[in-house]
Amino acid sequence: MRECLAVFDELLRDVSVKGPFFGGQHIGLVDIALAPSLSWFHAFETIGVFKLLDEGRCPHLCKWANDVLENPCVKEALANAPAHKVLEVAKAYRSMVLGRE
């Protein structure tokens, strides 16, 4: 997973001169498609006690995450699936698959 995130970080590094998003100055389809994964990253980091979005390894991706989460449209869309609800689902899935909390 960290290798995949490093690829995204490189892509963002290449386009970051055009703006904070994958498409440049304006949020686009790639940003919108990836934004919900941030709630899952939080859940995985909480359950697994590790860091996926690490400033040292993925500085561009971390900046993108902050920028995309501040976008009013993304905030509104993610309000229906707040991070704590995603965490509950991830914990339930883990319990079902692994038989433990």
C-alpha positions in Angstrom: 0.0 0.0 0.0 2.8 2.4 0.8 4.4 1.7 -2.6 1.1 2.7 -4.3 0.8 5.8 -2.2 4.4 6.7 -3.2 3.3 6.5 -6.8 0.4 8.9 -6.1 2.8 11.1 -4.3 5.1 11.2 -7.4 2.1 12.0 -9.6 1.1 14.9 -7.3 4.7 16.1 -7.2 4.7 16.3 -11.0 1.3 18.2 -11.2 1.7 20.3 -8.0 3.2 23.1 -9.9 -0.2 23.5 -11.6 -2.2 23.5 -8.4 -3.1 21.5 -5.3 -5.2 18.9 -7.0 -4.6 16.2 -9.5 -6.1 18.3 -12.2 -4.3 21.5 -11.2 -6.1 24.5 -9.6 -9.6 22.9 -9.6 -10.8 19.8 -8.0 -11.5 17.1 -10.5 -12.6 13.5 -11.1 -9.5 11.9 -9.7 -9.7 14.0 -6.5 -13.3 13.2 -6.0 -12.8 9.5 -6.7 -9.9 9.3 -4.1 -11.3 11.6 -1.4 -13.5 8.9 0.3 -10.4 6.7 0.7 -9.1 9.1 3.2 -11.7 8.0 5.7 -10.6 4.4 5.2 -6.9 5.4 5.6 -7.8 6.8 9.0 -9.6 3.6 9.9 -6.7 1.4 8.8 -4.2 3.6 10.7 -6.3 3.5 13.8 -6.9 -0.3 13.8 -3.4 -1.2 12.6 -1.5 1.5 14.6 0.6 2.5 11.7 0.8 5.5 9.4 -0.2 5.4 5.7 -0.1 9.1 5.0 3.2 10.1 6.3 4.6 13.6 5.7 8.1 12.2 5.4 7.2 9.6 2.8 4.3 11.3 1.0 4.5 15.0 1.5 2.5 15.9 -1.7 -0.2 13.3 -0.9 -0.5 14.6 2.6 -0.9 18.2 1.3 -3.4 17.0 -1.2 -5.4 15.2 1.5 -5.6 18.4 3.6 -6.6 20.5 0.6 -9.2 18.1 -0.7 -10.8 17.6 2.7 -11.1 21.4 3.0 -13.1 21.6 -0.3 -16.7 22.5 0.5 -18.1 19.9 -1.9 -16.0 17.1 -0.4 -16.8 18.2 3.1 -20.5 18.0 2.3 -20.2 14.6 0.6 -18.1 13.1 3.4 -20.5 14.4 6.1 -22.7 11.5 5.2 -19.9 9.0 5.9 -17.8 10.5 8.7 -14.5 8.9 9.6 -15.8 7.5 12.9 -18.5 5.6 11.0 -16.0 4.2 8.6 -13.9 3.2 11.5 -16.9 1.3 13.0 -17.4 -0.6 9.8 -13.7 -1.4 9.5 -13.7 -2.7 13.1 -16.8 -4.8 12.5 -15.3 -6.3 9.3 -12.0 -7.0 11.1 -13.9 -8.7 13.9 -15.9 -10.8 11.4 -12.9 -11.8 9.4 -10.3 -12.3 12.1 -12.7 -13.1 15.0 -11.3 -10.4 17.2 -11.8 -6.7 18.0 
